[in-house]
């Protein structure tokens, strides 16, 4: 196919305004999120959402949590599904699919050759050395997470055929409850994110349990709230975490927070560039997708009775009471992430149920559902670096196409990705990635440089629409 001429917008639109400069720390400015006081309007929001049958739902959820948390504690890391890439590319078995849906987590082994993944890491290191005067990251004095979005290694990883195929398979686990939903779950697109090269002994890059993709937006935005409609109507067992229909119009970034994802990102993920296991600075997850979501969504409506120990509240249903008189949405902030702690969400027993990802090798991938509670180990106790390229699985939607257009323009200019802290980024760096580093048609499509093609007659109009948005092939 001939190369298409890209028509850039004549003038910037409001969505193209950069966020303030910063690092990953900007998204987690407060690890004391339970002390954040929300404005008075959130008391009225609670009353607006509240339904009487949620008391019974809360009781049922607490009973189920006791069983599920014990199951996770007893199984430990074995509860996390690990699947070879060769098997995944042929399709998950019913048993594997059920486990992935239940936990919301998957480790994909052996997608990228080990030597190739190690070469990506070395290239990132060389790039950092070559541009050392302009490198930013966290923490400033000893960077573990780089504000890199446009390195050649990231381009190669995001467009790698095996990684794109993995994403296609995982996106296929999602579906739509509304047949008119405009989405292609067979078309992964690129969503830029950072690079981590965490050194042994590091204790600075510590992220406690949290959920990305917005914070108070889950309750405040009517569109986002629809994603949890069954839970908020007391029918929590009917909640389908893999229904994409309400997700595509949900607003997860009402306050323009640093590193807050505005795109629909069903699967967060990373590709390993090191041999890393538990206690070596890796990811931790809470492998109970639907149940933990139900608990989190109902938690703001209940509080421990005054007789409880505030630092270690009782887990018994009878020791909790209705709370419609405060603005408290525990862990939620305006423009930050949704953070969870043992004190704010005690029934999850996070000190015991947060499980470290099993040992991975360079080229392995890890993905977790966008509603999964996750964290980063507080200390890297290993002997080698713990390094990843953050590469999530993101489908084609109308908004995501709009985001992809802006991301493409930032990439060409060497600027940070739109959802992330702004500034000059890598615009003055030498040897950053470019379109010339993309060697496949699927890769060019994933970056928004080539037009997408309709897979069948049912999505012809939608594909034409996104190509017009991207100003390619239309």
C-alpha positions, 0 to 999 in steps of 0.5 A: 500500500502506498504511503498516505499523506497525513493532514495535520490540524491547522490549529491546536484544539483544546484536547492538545493542551499539554499537562504540566511537567512532572514525573510518575510521582505526580499521580501519587502525590498523596499516599495518605489518600484517606485523609483527603477531604472531598468537597461538600457536593459529594455527600449529595452524590452519595444520596443520589446513588444510594439504594436501600438494597445495597445493605444486603449486597454489602453483607453478601460481598463481605461474606464472599470476600472472606472465602475469596481472600482465604483462597488467595492466601492459601494459593499465593503466586500459583493463583496467577495464570501463566500461559505460553505465547504459542498457546495463547496465539492459538486461543485460551482454553475454557479453563484458562479463560475462566481463570483469567476472567476471575483473577483479571491477571495473566503472565504470557511467557516467551513472546519476544526472544530473550536476546531481543528484549535485552537489546531493548534495555541496553538501547534505553541505557545508551539513550539515557547516557547519550542524552543525560543532560535532558533525562528526567524521571523518578526519583530525580537523583537516582532515576528508576522510572524514566520519562521516556515515551519515544525511544527506539526500544519503545517503538520496537516493543509497541510494534512487535508482532508477538506483542500485538498478537498477544494484545489482540487475543486479550482484547477478544476477551472483552465484548459488547452488551450493545450491538451499536457500540463503535469499537474494534476489539480485534485492532490493538493500537499503541498507547505510549507509557514509560520505561522502568529500570529499577536497580537493586536496593531501591526503596524510592519507587514504591506504589501502594495498592491502587487502581488506575483509570480515574479515582472519584470519577467512578462515582461522579461521572454518570458514564463511568458509573454505568460501568458498575450499574449492576453493583450500584443497583445491588445486583453485584453478582451480575457485574460484567467487568469485560463489557466494553459498551459503557466503557467507551463513553466513560470519563476517567479524567475529569480533573486533568490529573498528571498520568491519569489515563483518558483513553479506554485501556482495558488491559494495563501491561508491561513487557519484561527486559530482565529476569525478575521474581518476587521480592525483586521490585516487581508488580503486585496484584490483587487477583480477584477482579469482579469481587474486589470491584464490587467491594470498592464501589460500595465501600463509600456508603459504609463506615466502621461503627464508632466503637471500632478501632480506626486503625484496625476496624472489625471485619464483621458486618454488624460492626459497620453502619450506613454512611450517607452523611459524610463526603468520604469516598475512601482513597479517592481524590480529585485528579489523583489515583484511587489508593487503597490501604488496609485501614481504608479497605480492610476486608480486602486484607491487602497485607496478605492478598496482594500477590507478587508476579511470578518470576519472568524472563526478558520478553515475557509479558504481564497484563492486568485488567484496568479494574485490578488493584495493583502495587509495586513492591516496596523494595528491590531485594534482588541482585539484578535490575527489574526492568520493563517497557510499559505497553498496555492493550488498547482497542480502536474506538472513536475517542481512542482514535482522537487520542492516537492522532494527538499521540502521533503528533507528539511522537513526531515532535518528540513530546511526551504522550498526551495523558502524561506530564508535559514539557519539552520531553525528548524533542531535543534528544538525539537518536529518539524513535521515529516512523522509520523505526516501524517496519510493519504495516500493523505497527504503522497502523497501531501508531496511526500512520496508516489507515485501518481496514474494515474486517467485515461490512458491519464496521465499515462506517466505523473504520471510515470514521476513525480514518477521517479522525486520523486523516489517513486513507480517507 
